[in-house]
Amino acid sequence: MRALVSGGSSGIGAAASLRIAEAALARGEQAMIAVCGHKSGTQHEEVVDAVRAIGGTAIALVGDLGDPEVPAKLVAAAVEEFGGLDALVANAGIAIPGALKDVSLEDWENMFSVNLRGGWLLAKASYSHLRDSEGAAVFTSSMSGQIPHAGSGAYSPTKAALTLLAQTLALEWAPDGIRVNVVSPGMTRTGMNTDLYRDPTIKKAREEIIPLSRIGDPIDIANVIEFLISPLAGYVTGQDICVDGGFTKSILSHIPGRPNSKS
């Protein structure tokens, strides 16, 4: 398994890098992971070391996906090192909250360049290699791409567009044997919200509205990512799997009262 994971230096990407390696090794395959991060740092190296510690091969790649030249460079570096590519995990993303009427053009452009254009350019650069291996791609979207999230700035629009991008690619690439799917995390502990979950009131309030009564962990999302690129999902493409503890399907349960024709 030769995989490139963007946003791999922390959170969901870090968990996915290690989980993909573990699963590949368990299947008797080589595990070769390109862990891509925005910048070099201790966390980045720790992910690479963790993959190597279990018997996999890992390289640390660095680049800002907001730069349109970076995605192709990351893919080229991974392919040069591994001799090809079996899986792309387009996971990197940024969030800049705010009311849409107040969002600056700069913030709008930054979010679309990383969250949407970056994933598209990674896919474009990966296409021929995934075609050769009949591989798979997974895009990390969000439940905020399925339902609007007021105050999230351009985040919901970028994630909604990312989901449709991935599903369009699924149709276009299916004749080449490439599967493309989406995972949409719900409330999950990541570097973006570490401070938020330090507030016990917010943490408890969120847990109370999730049917499974807990905040997601990056491994919860990583498990689904690994499944979607694995042979077990060989007949799965164009899907958007929401991993949210049941939250998005519980919306109507929060409406007080129920209609009753007998009343």
Backbone hydrogen bonds, N-H to C=O, Kabsch-Sander energy under -0.5 kcal/mol:
donor,donor_aa,acceptor,acceptor_aa,energy
3,A,1,M,-0.7
3,A,32,M,-2.8
4,L,87,A,-2.1
5,V,34,A,-2.7
6,S,4,L,-0.5
6,S,89,V,-2.5
8,G,5,V,-0.7
8,G,36,C,-3.0
9,S,36,C,-0.6
10,S,7,G,-0.6
13,G,7,G,-0.5
13,G,10,S,-0.8
14,A,10,S,-1.4
15,A,11,G,-2.3
16,A,12,I,-2.7
17,S,13,G,-2.3
18,L,14,A,-1.8
19,R,15,A,-2.5
20,I,16,A,-2.8
21,A,17,S,-1.6
22,E,18,L,-2.6
23,A,19,R,-2.5
24,A,20,I,-2.2
25,L,21,A,-2.4
26,A,22,E,-2.0
27,R,23,A,-1.4
28,G,25,L,-1.3
29,E,24,A,-2.7
32,M,1,M,-3.1
32,M,30,Q,-0.6
33,I,31,A,-0.5
33,I,57,T,-2.8
34,A,3,A,-3.1
35,V,33,I,-0.8
35,V,59,I,-2.7
36,C,5,V,-2.6
36,C,34,A,-0.8
37,G,61,L,-2.5
45,E,41,G,-2.0
46,E,42,T,-2.3
47,V,43,Q,-1.8
48,V,44,H,-1.8
49,D,45,E,-2.8
50,A,46,E,-2.1
51,V,47,V,-2.1
52,R,48,V,-2.2
53,A,49,D,-2.3
54,I,50,A,-1.0
54,I,51,V,-0.6
55,G,52,R,-1.5
56,G,51,V,-2.2
57,T,31,A,-3.7
59,I,33,I,-2.1
61,L,35,V,-2.5
61,L,59,I,-0.6
63,G,37,G,-2.3
65,L,63,G,-0.7
67,D,64,D,-2.3
70,V,67,D,-1.7
73,K,69,E,-1.1
74,L,70,V,-2.4
75,V,71,P,-2.3
76,A,72,A,-2.5
77,A,73,K,-2.2
78,A,74,L,-2.1
79,V,75,V,-2.7
80,E,76,A,-2.3
81,E,77,A,-1.8
82,F,78,A,-2.7
83,G,79,V,-2.6
86,D,2,R,-3.2
87,A,2,R,-1.9
88,L,136,A,-1.9
89,V,4,L,-3.0
90,A,88,L,-0.6
90,A,138,V,-2.4
91,N,89,V,-1.4
98,G,151,G,-2.2
102,D,99,A,-1.9
103,V,99,A,-0.9
108,W,104,S,-2.4
109,E,105,L,-2.8
110,N,106,E,-2.5
111,M,107,D,-2.3
112,F,108,W,-2.1
113,S,109,E,-2.4
114,V,110,N,-1.9
115,N,111,M,-2.6
116,L,112,F,-1.3
117,R,112,F,-2.8
118,G,113,S,-1.3
120,W,116,L,-2.3
121,L,117,R,-2.8
122,L,118,G,-2.0
123,A,119,G,-2.1
124,K,120,W,-2.7
125,A,121,L,-2.2
126,S,122,L,-1.6
127,Y,123,A,-1.5
130,L,126,S,-2.6
131,R,127,Y,-2.6
132,D,128,S,-1.9
133,S,129,H,-1.6
134,E,130,L,-1.0
135,G,130,L,-2.5
136,A,86,D,-2.0
137,A,179,R,-2.6
138,V,88,L,-2.6
139,F,181,N,-2.2
140,T,90,A,-2.5
141,S,139,F,-0.9
141,S,183,V,-2.5
143,M,185,P,-2.3
145,G,142,S,-2.0
146,Q,143,M,-1.3
147,I,143,M,-2.0
150,A,148,P,-0.5
152,S,149,H,-1.6
153,G,98,G,-1.7
155,Y,152,S,-1.9
158,T,154,A,-2.5
159,K,155,Y,-2.4
160,A,156,S,-2.6
161,A,157,P,-2.1
162,L,158,T,-2.1
163,T,159,K,-2.1
164,L,160,A,-1.8
165,L,161,A,-2.4
166,A,162,L,-2.6
167,Q,163,T,-2.2
168,T,164,L,-2.0
169,L,165,L,-2.4
170,A,166,A,-2.1
171,L,167,Q,-1.3
172,E,168,T,-2.4
173,W,169,L,-2.9
174,A,170,A,-1.1
176,D,173,W,-1.5
177,G,174,A,-2.2
178,I,173,W,-1.7
179,R,135,G,-1.8
179,R,177,G,-0.5
181,N,137,A,-2.3
182,V,239,Q,-3.0
183,V,139,F,-2.3
184,S,241,I,-3.1
186,G,243,V,-2.4
188,T,186,G,-0.6
189,R,216,G,-2.6
190,T,188,T,-0.6
193,N,190,T,-1.2
194,T,191,G,-0.6
197,Y,193,N,-2.0
198,R,195,D,-1.0
199,D,196,L,-1.4
203,K,199,D,-2.5
204,K,200,P,-2.4
205,A,201,T,-2.3
206,R,202,I,-2.3
207,E,203,K,-2.4
208,E,204,K,-2.0
209,I,205,A,-0.6
209,I,206,R,-1.1
210,I,207,E,-1.0
212,L,245,G,-1.4
213,S,210,I,-2.5
216,G,187,M,-2.9
220,D,217,D,-1.8
221,I,217,D,-0.9
222,A,218,P,-2.6
223,N,219,I,-2.4
224,V,220,D,-0.8
225,I,221,I,-2.3
226,E,222,A,-2.7
227,F,223,N,-1.9
228,L,224,V,-2.4
229,I,225,I,-1.4
230,S,226,E,-0.8
230,S,227,F,-1.0
233,A,227,F,-0.5
233,A,230,S,-1.6
234,G,231,P,-1.6
236,V,233,A,-2.0
237,T,235,Y,-0.5
238,G,180,V,-3.3
241,I,182,V,-2.7
241,I,239,Q,-0.5
242,C,240,D,-0.7
243,V,184,S,-1.9
243,V,241,I,-0.6
244,D,242,C,-0.9
247,F,244,D,-1.5
250,S,247,F,-2.1
251,I,248,T,-0.8
253,S,250,S,-1.2
254,H,250,S,-0.5
254,H,251,I,-1.8
255,I,252,L,-1.6
263,S,260,N,-1.5
